[in-house]
C-alpha cells in the first residue's frame, strides 16, 4: 500500500468530478505526495462520477510531479474508482507515459512506462 492516501471526496466535497478545475484543487496535495514518497493512493470513496478530462488533468499532475525522477518507479492507486477502467482512460495514461491497469474491481493502478515504451 502506498505511503500516503488522499480522500478525494473529503477534499473536494463533490460526487461528480467533471472538470479540469475540480482536479486543480488537489494538485498541490498530489504533487507534494509524489515528490515526497514516489507513490500515493487517491481514495475516491463517495465520488460517483469522474470524466476523462478530470482524469487527464490528474494524470498530468502526476506526470509533472515525477518528471525529474525515473517514471518506471511511479505507482499510484485509485481506490474505490467510480467507474471501471476503459480504453479511453488507458489511452489518456499512455499519452502521459503511464500504464493504467485494474488489478481488482474498484481499483486502478497507474505505473510509469520505462523510457523504451514511452
N, C-alpha and C positions, 0 to 999 in steps of 0.2 A: 504494500500500500504506500502511495506517495507520502511525503513528509508533511505536506500541508493540504487541507481541504477547504475550499471556499464554497459556502452555501449561497448559490446564485439567487434563489428566491428571497432569502433574507436580505441580501444586498440591494436587490432591485425592486422588491415588492410588486412584481408583475407576473401574472400567469402566462402571458403571451409575450414572447420576446421576438419582435419582428423587424426592428430597425438597427442600423449600424450605431445610431446614437445610444440605444439601450446598451449595446456592447461596450461603448466607450466609457460608461460609468464604472466598469470593473477592470478597465485596462491597467490602472496603477497596481491593483492588488495582484493581478495575473503576472504582470511584468516583474514585480518585486519577488514573487514566489519562484518564478522560473529562474531568475538570476541568482537567487539565494540557494535554492535546492536542486534545480535542474529538472524537477518533476513536481506535479501538482495534480490534485483531483478537484474537479468542478462538480459540485453536487447540485443537480437540477431538480431535486425533490420539491414538489409544489408548483413546478413550471409545467404547463400543459402543452405549449407550442413553441417551437423555435423555427425560424425561417433560414433559408440558405444565406441571406445577407447577414443575419446575426452571426451565424457560424463562420462565414467567411471573415468577418471582422475579428472574431475571437481567435481564429487560427492565424490571422495576420499579426495579432498582438504576440501570440506565442512565437511565431516565426521571427518577428523583430527582436524579441527578448533573448532568443538563443542565437542570434546572428553572429555573435563573437565567439561562440563555442562550437564544438562538434555536434552537428544536428543528429547524428546517429545515436547520440546518448539521450536524446529527448524522449520523455514519456509523460503523457497527460491522460488522465482518465476523465470521462464524462460519466458520472454516476447518475442513475435514475434518468437517463436520457428520455425525453418526452416523445421521441419518435424512433422507429428502427433506423439503423444506418442504411442509406440508399446510395445508389451510384452518383446522384448529384452531390452528396456530401463527400464521397470519396474523391470525386473529381476536384472539388474545392481543396481538399487536402493535398492532392498531387500538385496542384498549381502553386502551393506554398512549400513544396518539398517534403510533404509529410504523408505517411501511410495511416489510413483510418481502418480500424477493424472493430468487429463487435464480438469479443470473446465470449460474452454471455448476454442473455436477454437484459436489456436496460442499461448496458454499459458499453461505451465506446472507448477504444484505446487509440491514442494518437502517438505515433512514434516518428522520429525523423528518418528520412531516407539517407542512406550513405551517398556520398557525393557521386559515385558511379551510377546511381539510379535516378538522381535528381534531374 
